[in-house]
Amino acid sequence: MPNRYPVYTTMEPQPRIMCEALHEQVFDYPFYNDGVPHARVNRGQTYPLESFAPEEDSNALELRGLIFHTSHCGSTLLSGMLSQVKSVRVVKESEAINGVLLVHLMFGLPEEEVVLRLKKIIRAYSQKAEGKQHLIIKLTSWNVYLIRLFHRAFPGVKWLYLDRDAEALLASLEKADGGLLDWWNSPTDILWKHFVLDRNEVTDKASFLRSIIAGHHHHANQHRNEQGLFLTYPNFLEAFEPIVDHFGLVATADEIAQAQEQRKYNAKTQQPLEGQDFNS
């Protein structure tokens, strides 16, 4: 029987973490929730995590790292490269994690309850599967605003913050849609008011994006510690082996070569780059 993995968190004051039975291919997609419709075992059948919560298991995958990042900085490519290490399961921007954090912001779920739910979600993603030993969680960019809660939930776990030159990042974001841009285009500030450093400085889309970028930097730098590794795009592309070492992983020569092959493809679409910037 395939494992049941968290898929989303209900948006209510006392949220439920909902799971589905999924084939392991769900972790092959650039974004975890994009893979869910293709990996379902029983369509439409969901299970509250509390109904079967996995217990501590000595054979469970070991959480080796958390990836925080600023949007449009190559984090999707990096997670795809790490996925080439056969012993590693990479969970890429889970909506179950996002949901817990949003409930905290919108309904005031206490921090201790957030930490408890984060632990339960990661334990569920740690369920063993053939050939897998280690777990890496690549988080959605805005999750770095709540990095303190991840440090409380997973003290001592290595983490990485991936960034990009602010002006290049701003230019890339201004050409994009979805993600952070959905917050700006929303008719209310119910979400983005939690993520700007000074609301008085936000007068247009560009100032909104600058404030969001600055907020990412502020929270990442405020919580620097000896477990953290800070890298930038595109320099991180030449630091794949040091990243593997930072997370305490072991990659074969073939796995490293396969990881470098990922650079030839658009990380989000898996189409050949043909000389284009994958963030364009």
C-alpha positions as CSV (number, residue, x, y, z in Angstrom):
1,M,0.0,0.0,0.0
2,P,1.5,3.4,-0.9
3,N,2.2,5.8,1.9
4,R,-0.3,8.5,2.8
5,Y,1.3,11.9,2.5
6,P,0.1,15.4,3.5
7,V,-1.5,17.3,0.6
8,Y,-3.1,20.4,2.1
9,T,-4.1,22.1,5.4
10,T,-7.7,23.3,5.9
11,M,-8.0,27.1,6.4
12,E,-9.8,27.3,9.7
13,P,-8.9,28.2,13.3
14,Q,-8.2,24.6,14.2
15,P,-6.8,23.3,10.9
16,R,-6.7,19.7,9.8
17,I,-3.8,18.3,7.8
18,M,-5.3,16.3,4.9
19,C,-3.5,13.4,3.3
20,E,-3.8,11.1,0.3
21,A,-2.3,7.8,-0.6
22,L,0.2,8.7,-3.2
23,H,2.7,6.9,-5.4
24,E,6.3,7.9,-4.9
25,Q,6.4,9.7,-8.3
26,V,4.7,12.7,-6.6
27,F,8.2,13.7,-5.4
28,D,9.6,13.8,-9.0
29,Y,7.6,16.9,-10.0
30,P,9.1,20.4,-9.8
31,F,6.4,21.3,-7.2
32,Y,5.0,18.6,-4.9
33,N,1.4,19.6,-5.2
34,D,1.6,19.6,-9.0
35,G,2.4,15.9,-8.8
36,V,-0.5,15.0,-6.5
37,P,-3.2,14.6,-9.3
38,H,-0.8,12.3,-11.2
39,A,0.2,10.2,-8.2
40,R,-3.2,9.6,-6.5
41,V,-4.0,6.0,-5.7
42,N,-7.7,6.6,-4.6
43,R,-9.1,9.7,-6.3
44,G,-11.1,11.9,-4.0
45,Q,-10.2,9.9,-0.8
46,T,-8.5,12.1,1.8
47,Y,-7.5,11.2,5.4
48,P,-6.9,13.6,8.3
49,L,-3.3,13.1,9.4
50,E,-4.5,12.7,13.0
51,S,-6.4,9.5,11.9
52,F,-3.2,7.6,11.1
53,A,-0.3,9.8,12.3
54,P,2.9,7.9,11.8
55,E,4.7,7.1,15.0
56,E,8.4,7.5,15.5
57,D,10.1,4.9,13.3
58,S,13.8,4.0,13.4
59,N,13.6,3.2,9.7
60,A,12.1,6.6,8.8
61,L,13.9,9.0,6.6
62,E,16.2,11.4,8.4
63,L,15.5,15.1,7.9
64,R,18.9,16.4,6.6
65,G,18.0,19.9,5.4
66,L,15.7,22.8,4.8
67,I,15.9,25.0,1.8
68,F,14.8,28.7,2.2
69,H,15.1,31.1,-0.7
70,T,14.0,34.3,-2.3
71,S,11.7,33.7,-5.3
72,H,13.2,33.4,-8.8
73,C,16.7,32.5,-7.5
74,G,17.2,28.9,-8.8
75,S,15.7,27.0,-5.8
76,T,13.6,24.8,-8.1
77,L,16.7,23.9,-10.1
78,L,18.6,23.1,-6.9
79,S,15.9,20.9,-5.5
80,G,15.8,19.0,-8.9
81,M,19.6,18.6,-8.7
82,L,19.3,17.2,-5.2
83,S,16.6,14.8,-6.3
84,Q,19.2,13.1,-8.5
85,V,20.8,11.7,-5.3
86,K,18.9,8.4,-5.1
87,S,19.0,8.2,-1.3
88,V,17.2,11.5,-1.0
89,R,13.5,12.4,-1.1
90,V,13.0,16.1,-1.8
91,V,9.6,17.6,-0.9
92,K,9.2,20.8,-3.0
93,E,6.9,23.6,-1.6
94,S,4.2,21.6,0.1
95,E,0.8,23.3,0.4
96,A,0.3,21.4,3.7
97,I,3.2,23.4,5.2
98,N,2.0,26.6,3.6
99,G,-1.5,26.1,5.0
100,V,-0.3,25.7,8.6
101,L,1.7,28.9,8.4
102,L,-1.2,30.8,6.8
103,V,-3.6,29.7,9.5
104,H,-1.1,31.1,12.0
105,L,-1.1,34.4,10.2
106,M,-4.8,34.7,9.5
107,F,-6.4,33.0,12.5
108,G,-3.8,33.4,15.2
109,L,-2.9,29.7,15.6
110,P,-0.4,29.7,18.5
111,E,3.2,29.2,17.7
112,E,3.5,26.1,19.8
113,E,0.6,24.6,17.8
114,V,2.3,25.5,14.5
115,V,5.5,23.8,15.7
116,L,3.6,20.7,16.6
117,R,1.9,20.5,13.2
118,L,5.2,21.1,11.4
119,K,6.7,18.2,13.2
120,K,3.7,16.0,12.3
121,I,3.9,17.0,8.6
122,I,7.6,16.3,8.4
123,R,7.2,13.0,10.2
124,A,4.6,12.0,7.6
125,Y,7.0,13.0,4.7
126,S,9.6,10.9,6.4
127,Q,7.8,7.6,5.9
128,K,10.2,5.1,4.5
129,A,10.3,4.0,0.8
130,E,12.6,1.7,-1.1
131,G,16.0,3.2,-1.5
132,K,15.3,6.4,0.4
133,Q,17.2,7.3,3.5
134,H,17.2,11.1,3.8
135,L,14.7,14.0,3.5
136,I,15.2,17.5,2.2
137,I,12.4,20.1,2.5
138,K,12.4,22.9,-0.1
139,L,10.1,25.6,1.3
140,T,8.0,28.2,-0.5
141,S,9.9,31.5,-0.6
142,W,7.7,33.5,1.9
143,N,8.2,30.7,4.5
144,V,11.5,32.4,5.4
145,Y,9.4,35.1,7.2
146,L,8.6,32.4,9.8
147,I,12.0,30.7,9.9
148,R,12.0,31.0,13.6
149,L,9.3,28.4,13.8
150,F,11.2,26.0,11.7
151,H,14.2,26.5,14.0
152,R,12.0,25.7,17.0
153,A,10.6,22.6,15.3
154,F,13.9,21.3,14.0
155,P,16.8,22.5,16.1
156,G,20.2,21.6,14.8
157,V,18.9,20.7,11.3
158,K,21.1,22.2,8.5
159,W,19.5,24.8,6.3
160,L,20.3,26.8,3.2
161,Y,19.2,30.3,2.1
162,L,19.4,30.9,-1.7
163,D,19.3,34.5,-2.9
164,R,19.8,36.6,-6.0
165,D,21.0,40.1,-6.7
166,A,18.1,42.3,-5.7
167,E,17.9,44.3,-9.0
168,A,18.0,41.2,-11.2
169,L,15.4,39.6,-9.0
170,L,13.1,42.6,-9.2
171,A,13.4,42.6,-13.0
172,S,12.6,38.9,-13.1
173,L,9.6,39.2,-10.7
174,E,8.2,42.2,-12.6
175,K,7.9,40.0,-15.8
176,A,6.3,37.1,-13.9
177,D,2.9,36.2,-12.6
178,G,1.5,34.0,-9.9
179,G,3.2,33.5,-6.5
180,L,4.0,36.9,-4.8
181,L,2.3,38.7,-7.7
182,D,-1.0,37.2,-6.7
183,W,-0.8,39.0,-3.4
184,W,-0.3,42.4,-5.0
185,N,-3.2,41.7,-7.5
186,S,-5.5,40.8,-4.7
187,P,-8.3,43.3,-4.0
188,T,-7.3,43.4,-0.3
189,D,-4.1,43.4,1.7
190,I,-5.2,40.5,3.9
191,L,-2.1,38.5,3.0
192,W,0.6,40.9,1.9
193,K,0.2,43.2,5.0
194,H,2.0,40.4,6.9
195,F,5.0,40.5,4.6
196,V,6.0,44.2,4.0
197,L,8.4,45.9,6.3
198,D,6.8,49.3,6.0
199,R,3.3,49.6,4.5
200,N,3.7,53.4,4.1
201,E,6.4,52.7,1.5
202,V,4.3,50.5,-0.6
203,T,2.7,52.7,-3.3
204,D,2.9,50.5,-6.4
205,K,3.9,47.1,-7.7
206,A,7.6,47.9,-7.8
207,S,7.7,49.2,-4.2
208,F,5.7,46.2,-3.1
209,L,8.2,43.8,-4.6
210,R,11.2,45.7,-3.2
211,S,9.6,45.5,0.3
212,I,9.0,41.8,-0.1
213,I,12.5,41.1,-1.3
214,A,13.9,43.1,1.6
215,G,11.7,41.2,4.0
216,H,13.1,37.9,2.8
217,H,16.6,39.2,3.3
218,H,15.8,40.6,6.8
219,H,14.4,37.4,8.2
220,A,17.1,35.1,6.7
221,N,19.9,37.3,8.0
222,Q,18.2,37.8,11.4
223,H,18.3,34.1,12.0
224,R,21.8,33.2,10.8
225,N,23.4,30.5,12.8
226,E,26.1,27.8,12.4
227,Q,23.6,25.5,10.7
228,G,22.9,27.9,7.8
229,L,24.6,28.2,4.5
230,F,24.0,31.4,2.4
231,L,24.4,31.2,-1.4
232,T,23.4,33.2,-4.4
233,Y,22.3,32.6,-8.0
234,P,24.1,31.8,-10.2
235,N,27.2,31.1,-8.0
236,F,25.4,28.2,-6.3
237,L,25.5,26.2,-9.6
238,E,29.2,25.7,-9.1
239,A,28.8,24.7,-5.4
240,F,26.6,21.6,-5.7
241,E,29.1,19.3,-4.0
242,P,29.6,21.7,-1.1
243,I,25.8,21.8,-0.7
244,V,25.7,18.0,-0.7
245,D,28.4,18.0,2.0
246,H,26.6,20.7,4.0
247,F,23.5,18.5,4.3
248,G,25.6,15.5,5.2
249,L,24.7,13.6,2.1
250,V,26.8,11.3,-0.1
251,A,26.5,11.5,-3.8
252,T,28.1,9.2,-6.4
253,A,30.0,10.5,-9.4
254,D,27.1,9.5,-11.6
255,E,24.6,11.3,-9.4
256,I,26.6,14.4,-9.4
257,A,26.8,14.2,-13.2
258,Q,23.1,13.7,-13.5
259,A,22.5,16.7,-11.2
260,Q,24.6,18.9,-13.4
261,E,22.6,17.7,-16.4
262,Q,19.6,19.4,-14.8
263,R,21.1,22.7,-15.7
264,K,20.3,22.1,-19.3
265,Y,16.5,22.3,-18.7
266,N,14.0,24.8,-17.4
267,A,13.5,23.7,-13.8
268,K,9.8,24.5,-13.8
269,T,8.8,23.0,-17.2
270,Q,11.6,20.4,-17.7
271,Q,12.0,21.7,-21.3
272,P,15.5,22.3,-22.8
273,L,16.8,25.8,-22.1
274,E,18.2,26.4,-25.5
275,G,20.4,29.1,-24.1
276,Q,17.7,30.9,-22.1
277,D,17.9,31.9,-18.5
278,F,15.7,29.3,-16.7
279,N,14.2,32.1,-14.5
280,S,13.0,34.2,-17.5
